[in-house]
Amino acid sequence: MGVEALEAAEPFLSDSEMYRLGLAASTGGEEGAFDLINAHKWFNLAAMQGNLEARAYRAELANEMTPEEIAEAQRLAREYLATHRARPNA
């Protein structure tokens, strides 16, 4: 499933799908748009569901981000949680 399809299915994302979105954002993904803030958001959400790899990548990204960027990523994660339900791990 591509990045666009995953984002379109947001209300039903698993931790592994959130992790994949984080990887795509942190590496440029299919569109080549490198985005640390969104990468941190997706890794944070996946880590909250127990994804250990996402937790490690989130920490690594945080070392490359400003406090303002981290705060924005956390705000976006809270916004996501307020408007979407994550699917339990299968």
N, C-alpha and C positions, 0 to 999 in steps of 0.2 A: 504494500500500500504506500503510495507516494505521500509527500509532506502535505500537499493540498488536500488530499482525501482524508488524511489523519486530522487536520485542523477542522475540516468540515464535520467530522464525527466527534468533535470535542466532548459533548456530554457523555460519551461512552468510552473514553480512553482508559486503557490500563496503564500501569506503571511502566511497562516496557514500551508502549507507544509514546508516552510522555518522554521517556528517555531518548527514543529515536528522534523526537522533535527537538530535544535539547542538542543532540549530536548534529542534526541538520543545521540548526541555528548557529552552533559554535564553529562549524566548518564551512559554512556557506551553502551546504545542501544542494538541492537540485537547482535552485534559482541563483546560487552564488552570492546570496545576501548574508554576510557575516554579521551576527547580531548577538552580542554578549548578554544584553539585558533579557531578551527572550530565551536564550539558552539557559541562563540562570533560573528564569521562571520555570521552565519545563523540568530542569534537573531538580529544582526545589520541590515541585509537585510530585515527581516520581519518587524522590527521597522520602517524602512524607508517607508514601505508600509502601515504604520498606526497600526500595531499590538501592542497594549498596553502591553499585557503580555510579548511579546518579549522584549519590552523596559525595563520592570522591571527586567527580567532575565539577560539581557545584563548588566545592572547596577550592579546587584548582582555579576555576574561573574567578572566584572572589578575590584571589590574589592579584588578578589582572584588572580589576574594576575599581572605580572610585566609590567612595561611600554613597554618593548620590545615585550612581548607577545601580548599586546593590539595593538601595532603598526603593528605587523604581521597580526593579525586578520583584522585590517582595510585595510591593503594592499590586503589581499585576497578578501575582500568584494569589493574593487574598481576593482580588476581584474575580479571578477565575473560580475560586472556591465558593464565592458568594453566588455565582450564577450558573455553575455546572455541578453535576454529580459525576464522580469518578466511578468507573466500573470496578468491582472487586477483582482481584487477581484470579486468573483462571488456572 
